[in-house]
Amino acid sequence: MSIKITQQTIDFIVSWEGFSPNAYWDYQQWTIGYGTRGYQNETITPQEAEDALRVDLEQRAKRLEKQLTVALTPNQTTAFLDAAFNLGSVPSPCILYANSNQWQEAADELRKYCHAGGEKLPALVRRREQEARLIEVDIMKGEPRVQYDRVYHLVGPDASIDQFIEAAKKVYETKGTIGFSADDAGIGNLDSREVVLHGEQPEGIEEWFNEHYSGVKVTNGDLIEKPIETPNPPVFEPSSALWGLHGSADGNWSNPISDVVQRQLKLARIESYKALSNESSMSIPIVKGINPDIFIMVRLFAKVNIDNPFSDDFIRSVSSDARSWYNNGVRYFEVHNEPNLQIEGMFDCWRDGAEFANWWHRVVHHLKADMPEAQFGYPGLSPGFAIEGVRYNPMRFWRESHTAWNEADWIGVHCYWQHEDEIRSTDGGHWFKNIKDEVSGKPMLITEFSNPSATVSKEVKAHQYNTYISTLQNTGIHSAYCFISTASSGFEHETWNDSPIPGIVGSRDYGKHN
């Protein structure tokens, strides 16, 4: 049995691996390009990196040939080689299942290898899932009795029941198949499979079929009329400082934006949305559907602590998610969060602002090579006094990390208050004024603000928030993001869910700021 390295395999692995033109130290060796072995001070072009990747995979393919007693399909080859490249080798149980033609068991086994440092990493979960699907796509759970030309009419997920019924009546005339499942539309060992799209479909649906169900013909139908745009759509009149909302504190567990947060965006007439990078980038068309002009920024989200101290750890955790947001049009990325806090790496991963700046530079330089148009922001610091072992003085940290914010494309700031008279204070809502003069010319985004007090009602807080945004006019602030839409735990005094905040915020009058 011979295993051939196809362009499909190369492209699949490259889609997960960030490109680095310069060699960097990766735990035990110098690494370069798309994750192959390099040497100190080496540089490489994308084509040279791809050639090096191919050589590496050829060696791994030879080892696989010795382990396997069955032939692999092209999809299975890609899955096994990607696993071998990412994990060092294909896990032995997967090899055993494959040699026994237990492909479903092999796919399920592969899904288990998504941990690093004892923690399940979302990026690895997604990578294993894609590998497993490549294995599953060639699993035949029953052959068709005869070959036939199948046409599946795929209805968009947002179609109303009346639209579906009307479409079904027309499909009935041809005795075709109609439904909402893209997987049902693609599966089957048939020579002729056609999927006809009706209504509003998820962005990239044709590419999705090419990836998961190759050979399917995708065409556009007209059984469901697209909604006619209203002549007078809702007006989103941004102030000079955009009214922003911070998305779920959980990153929505790698899912798109929830229905709850969508309702908040609509009701509050939000002009700018901040997401964590581990939220699915499929949120973009959903959010744009609420406000076509909305500005989206993303915080690169990964744990940075004594167990994951290195910039390479952070890069590996965020690269895939960041690239997904970038490929779908997002350009503003906040690199990390409140680095002067112990829980965010202070004292364990860096001892002062200068060491953090070095960490920040390494992260940005790596990501910039893969996302050249991205605008990387210096992260908002935790404001307040120094607390031994908990918080490093933010102004001292700021001064020590000057090489980072000098290089940053924009500056993130966090502003909090507990009493109304603190809204305009440089120790509260206007903390940004402490550093504003030093970053003249750079966009400044208040990436978190709120009143976290347990003694102030959320109704009162909502009115304070509208007042706060009004105080930001003509200050040069680009946008300000209220913390926080939802959270599975903690932040109970700040979450917007089940509160009057969205409605009060949405009732603001831009022409009459207090």
N, C-alpha and C positions, 0 to 999 in steps of 0.2 A: 504494500500500500504506500502510495506517495501523497504527500500533502503539499499543495501548491499555494504559494503566497499570491493572492489576488489583490487588485486595487481596492476591492470592497473591504478586505481586511485592513489594508493600510489606511483607508479613509475612516473606517470605524475607530481604529485606535487613535488616529490623529485627532478625531473629534473629542476625545476624552483627555488627551494630553496637551498641556499648554506648550507653546514653542518658546524656547530660550536660545537666542543666538550666541549667548555667552555661557561658558561652563560655570556651574555653581555646585557647592558642596552639598551632597544629599546623604546625610548620615555617615556612610562608610565609603563613599566614592564620589568622584566628580561626575556630574551629569550634565548633558547638553542636548540641544535639539528637542526631540519629542520623547525624552526620557531615557536615551541610550547613554552608555558609558562614555565619558570624555576625559580630558585632562586639564590641569590648571592653565588658565589664560587662553584656552582654545576658543575660537569663534567658528560659527557654522552658518550656512545659508539654509533656507527651507528645503531646497532640493537635496542638498548634502545630508540634511537631517533625515529626510525621507529615505534616502539611499542607505543610511546607517541603520534606520529602523528595519528596512527590508533584510539587511544582513543579519541583524539580531533575530528576526523572526524565522529566518531560514534555519538558524541553529536550534531554535526552539521547536520548529517543525520536525527536525531530525530526531529530537528526543521523543516527541509525541509519536512518531512513526514506530518507534521501538516499543512504546507502551500500549498502543492500540492494536486490536485485532479486527476491527471493523472499519469500513470506509466512511468518511465523513462527507456530508453534503457541503457546498460552499458556505451556507449559513452556519452550520455546525463548526466548520473550520475556523471561521471568523470568531465565533464564540469561544472556542477552546484556545486559540492563539491570543486573543485579548486577555483571557483569564491568566494564561501563562505569563504574558508580559507584565500584567499588573500585580499578580500575586507571586511571581517567581516560578510557579509551576502550576499545572492543573491539579486540583486536589485529588488524591488517590480515590476517594469514593466515587467521584465523577467518572474517572477512568474505568472503574469496575462496572458501574452502571452502563456506561457506553458500550463496553465489551460484551455486555449481556443484552444489548439492544433495549435497555430500560431507559429510554430517552427522557421521559417525563420525570423519572426519579433523578436522572443526571441534572436536569434543569432545576428541580427543586433543591437538590443538594448545593448547586452552585450559588443559589440565592442566599445561602447561610454565610457566605464569606464576605461580610460587609462591615467588619469591625476593624478598628485600629486603636491601639492603646486601651483596649477594653471597652470602647464605646462604639455604638452603631453610628456610622457616618452616613448622612443622607446621600452624599455624592456616590459612595460605594454601593448603597442600596440601589440607586438608579442604574449604576453601571452593571451590577449583577443582574438586575431585572432585564436590561436590554440584551445581555448575553443569553439569559435563560429563554427569552422570547425568540431569539435566533435559533435556538435548539428546538423550541416547541413548534415553530412555524413549519418544520418539515416532519412533524409527527402526524401520521395519518391515522385518525381514529375512525376508520371505516372507509372503504373505497366506494365510490358511487356505483350503483347497479349498472348504469350505462353512462357514457359521456353525453352531455347536453350543453347547450348554450344558456348559461344562467345570467339573468339580468336582475340585479337587486337595486331597488329604488330606496336610496338612503335619505331619510327625512332629517332636516336639521333639528338639533336638540331643543330649540326654542319655539318650534312650531306649535300652534294652538291645536286643541282637539278638533275644532272646526276645519282648520287647514289640513290636518291629517286625514280626516274623513273625506274631504273633497278630493285629496290626492289619491286616497285608496280607491275611490269610485272609478277614477280614470285608469289606475293600474289594473283594476279588475277586468277591464275590457280586454287587456292583453294577457291576462292570467299570469302577471308577473308577481314578484315578491316585493313587499314593502316593509320597512321597519326603521328603527332608530339605531341599531347596533352596527358600527363600522366593522367590528370583528366578524360578526355573522356575514356581513357583505363580502369579506375577503377570503374566508376559509374555504377549503374544499379542493380535492384533487381533480379539478376540472380543467380541461384545455382552454375553455372559453369562460372567463369571468368578467362581467361588466358591472360597474357600480355607477348608477346615475344619481347625481346630487340634486337635491331639491331644498329650497329655502336657504336660510343663513347657516353656513357651516363653520366649524372651528377653523381658524387660520392655519394654513399648512396642511390641510387634510389630504391633498394629493401627494405631497411628499411623504406623509405618514403611510399611505398605502404602498408607495414605492419601497419604503423601508421595511415594512412588516409583511406585506403580501405582494411580493413582486409578481409581475405578470398580469395583474388586474388592470383592466382598462377603465379609466375614470372619465366620465363625461358629465356635462352640466345639463340638467333638465329644467323644465319650466312649469311643473305642476303646481308649485306654490309661488304665488306672486311675492316679490320682495316688497317690504313695507315702503310706502311712499313717505318721503321725508316731509314733515310738517313745514308749512311755509314760515311759521314762527316758532322755531325750536327754543327751548329754554335758554335764557341769556345768562352766561357766566361772565360777569364783569369783574375781572381781577383788579384788586387794588395794586398799588405799586409793590407791596409785599404780598405775595400769593398766600392765600389761606390754605394751609396744608394739614393733612392728617397722617399720623404714623399708623401703618397697618398692624396686623396682629403681632403681638410680642413673641408668638410661637412660630412665626414664619409660615403659619397655616399648614405646618407639617408637610411641606413640599406640594401642597395642593394649591389650586388657584384661589384667588380672593373669595371669601365666603359670602353667602347671601346677606348675612348680617352686616358686614362691612360695606357691601354694595349699597344697602339701604342707607347707611350712614353717609356715604359719599353723596348720594342723591339728595337726601333730606337737608344736609348741611351745605350743599352747593360748593363742595370742595374743589379747589383750583389746583392743588398739588398733592401728590400721593407718595409717601415713603414706604417702601417695602423692604423686608429682609431678603437677602439673596436666596435663602432656601425656600422662599415662596415660589411657586411655579410661575415662570414668565408668561404662561397662558393668561395671567391676570391682565396683561397689557390690553388685548382687544376688548376685554370686559370693561376695564376702567375707561378706555377710550370711547366705548359705547355709551357710557354715562356722561362724560364730558370730553368731546373730541379734542379740546384744547388743553387738557390737563397736562401738567408737567409731572414727570415721574423720576424719582431718584431712588437709588438702592443702596442700602448699607450692606457691605460685605460681612457676612455673619458666620463666625466660627469661634469655638472656644479657644481662648489663649490663656493657658495657665501652666502650672509646673509640670503637668502631664503632656502638654502640647505647647512647648515654649518657643519653637523655632518658626522663623518666617516661612520655611518650606512646608511646615505642617499647615500653616494658614493657607498658603497658596494651593496646596493639594485639596484642601477642604472647600475652597470657594471657587476655584478656577472654572469648573464645569458650569456651575450655576451662573457665575458672572458672564461667561461667554453666551449662555442662553439668553439672558437679558440683553446683552450687547447686540447679539444677532437679530433681536427683535426691536431694536431701535433705541434702547436706553443708553445714555452716555454719561450720566452723573453717578458716581460711585463713592460712597463714604467708606474709607478704609479703617475698619475697626470701630471701637466705641469706648469712650471714657477711659483711656489708657492710664490715667493717673489713679485708678482704683485697683486695689489688690485683687479683686475678683476678676479683673480684666487684664491681669498680667503684671501690674506694678509690684515691685520688690522681688517677684519670682522670675520674671522673664526679662525685665530691664530694671535697673536701679535708679534711673533718672530719665529726664526728657531726652538727653543726648543719645542714650542707648536705644530708647524707643524710636528716635529719628532714624537711626541706622536700620532698625527692623522695618520701619515704614518704607524707607528707600528701597530695600531689597524686594519687598512685596510689590511696590508700584512699578519698579523697573521690569520685573518679570511679567506682570500683567499687561504693562504697556506694550510689550513686544507682541502680545497676542491680540490686544485691543487698542490699536494705535490712535483711534479717535476718542477713546474714553477720557473723561475728565475726572481725575481722582482728587478727593477731598481730604483735608486734614480733619480728623474726627473731633466731635464735640467732647470737651473735657467735663469732668464732674465738678461743678462749681462749689464753692464753700471753703471752709477752713480745713487745714491739714489735720488728719486724725491718724496717729501713729498706728502703723500696720494695716490701715484701711484706705486712707486717701492721702496722696501727695499733694502739696500745695499747688493749685492749678496754675497760678501766675508764674511760679518758679518753674514748673514743668513746661509751660509755654515758652519761656525764655530759653530754657535748655534745649528745646526741640526745634529751634528756629530754622535749622537746615531743612526740616520736613515741611513746615508751613511756608517757607520761602519757595520751595519747589512745587507745592501743591497747586492744583488748578483752581481750587476754591477752598473756603474755610467753613467748617462746621462748628456750631456753637450750641451749648445747652443752657437754657435759662429757666429757672424755677423760682416760685415765690409761694408764700403761705398767707400773706395778708395783702389786702388791696393796695395799701400804700407802698408795697414793694414792687408793684408792676413796673414802675419807671425807674427803679433803683438799679444802680450798677452792681449791687449785690444780689439782685433779683432778676426781674424781667428784662432789664437792659444791661445784663452782664457783658454782652457783646461789645459795649462801648469801651471796656477795659483794653481791648486789643484792636479795635476797629482802625485806629490811625496807623497801626503798624502794617496793615494788609491793604492799604489803599490800592484800588484798581482790581482786586480779586473779588469775585462774587462771594457773599457771605450768606449762608443758609443757617437758620436756627433749626437744627435737625431734631431737637426736642424742646418742648416747653409745656408746662402745666402748673397747676396748683395742686400739690399732692396732699394737702391738709385733710385730716380725718374729721375735722370739726366744721368745715365749710361745705354746704350742700352743693350738689352738682348743678342745680339750677343757678345758684350764685356764681359758680365757677364758669358756667357757659357765658354769662354776661361779662365776666371778667375777661374771658378769652376774646370776645369781640372787641372789648375795649383795648386789650393788649395789641391785637393786630392793628387797630387804628393808630396806636402810638408808634408803630413801625413805619408809617408813611413818611417818605422823604428822608429816611435814614440810610438808604442804600441796601437794605435787607432784601434779598431776592425772594425768599419764601420762608415760612415758619410752620413747623409741624407739631401739632398738638399730640401729646403722649397721653393716652393710647386708645386705639379703637377697641380691641379685645385682648384678653390674656387668659390662659387656662388657670393660672394661679398668680397670686400677688397682684399688686397694683389695683386693688379693689376700689381705692379712692380716686382712681384716675380713669378707669375704663368708661367708654361711651355707651357700652351695651346696656340696654334696659334703663336708660336715663333720658332726661329731657334735653341733654346737650345738643344732639344733632339738630333738633327742631329750632332751638333758640339760636344756634349759630346760623342756621339757614334763613332766619328771619331778619338778619342784619340788613341795614340800609347803607350801601357804600357811599351814598352822598351825604350822610349825616354822621360822621364820626364824632365821638365825644372827646 
